[in-house]
Amino acid sequence: MDRQTGGEADWPGRGALYDLAGCVRFYSRLPVPQLPGEPDPHRAPDFTTLPRMLPLAGLILALPAALALVAAWWIGLGPFLAATLALAILVMATGALHEDGLADVADGFGGGGTRERRLEIMRDSRIGAYGGAALVLALALRIGALATLLDRTGAAAATALILAAALSRVAALAPMVLLEPARTGGLSASVGRPDRMSLATALGLGVALALAACLLGLPFGGVALMIVGAGLAALGMTALARGKIGGQTGDVIGACQQVAEIAALLALVAAVAPG
């Protein structure tokens, strides 16, 4: 893809940097200024190449929450309060984008009797009982997992939070890659699908972050289980979406990220023995 704009000479890595900025803009509320020579930052995202930088975007999004987690733990707030504060910061950073998808999917899949009715419910901005329960349970599981990891691994729990954020966002590409859009006019249909090189780059960066997490104190076996858990959860959500609505939507991708992150954290908790 030609990234050259405004007559300026291109340079290696420029397109990847633009994609990283686009990822952070699309997946969060964090302010990202327009980079030199970058095309319109408010244009619709191009998911042909954009997802290649998802692991690094996940790292950036989770870093403030990870720092808050360690700081709150060090000043004596205790594992539960530290984990709750960290999750609050993460949700604010992302604008609850994925949580919103999870709630919509829970309401649609749980309350709709037909494909058309499920898609209709998912479009409704109001939250129902299924969506509310899904949000409460998802937040409780994430807070509980982080609190347990803080208790068992100390500051390494911050590394786990960052790695789970990165792995889950790569895993959430599964429905986009394996399923056709459920709506012809939806966002997921308009942004395109990752090409093979983009997927390979995302997977490679995810593996690199996983290896770095091992060097920073997480057990190799636990990290391997995180990867397997996130992948299986994403495939399970993909299969569920295929059965319920015959395709994928942006809400499905958001829900996929949530279940993959929960699965990754729980897999690591299971791998780390109590101290």
Secondary structure, 3 states (H helix, E strand, C coil): CCCCCCCCCCCCCHHHHHHHHHHHHHHCCCCCCCCCCCCCCCCCCCCCCHHHHHHHHHHHHHHHHHHHHHHHHHCCCCHHHHHHHHHHHHHHHHCCHHHHHHHHHHHHHHHCCCHHHHHHHHHCCCCCHHHHHHHHHHHHHHHHHHHHHHHHHCCHHHHHHHHHHHHHHHHCCHHHHHCCECCCCCHHHHCCCCCHHHHHHHHHHHHHHHHHHHHCCCCHHHHHHHHHHHHHHHHHHHHHHHHHHCCECHHHHHHHHHHHHHHHHHHHHHHCCCC
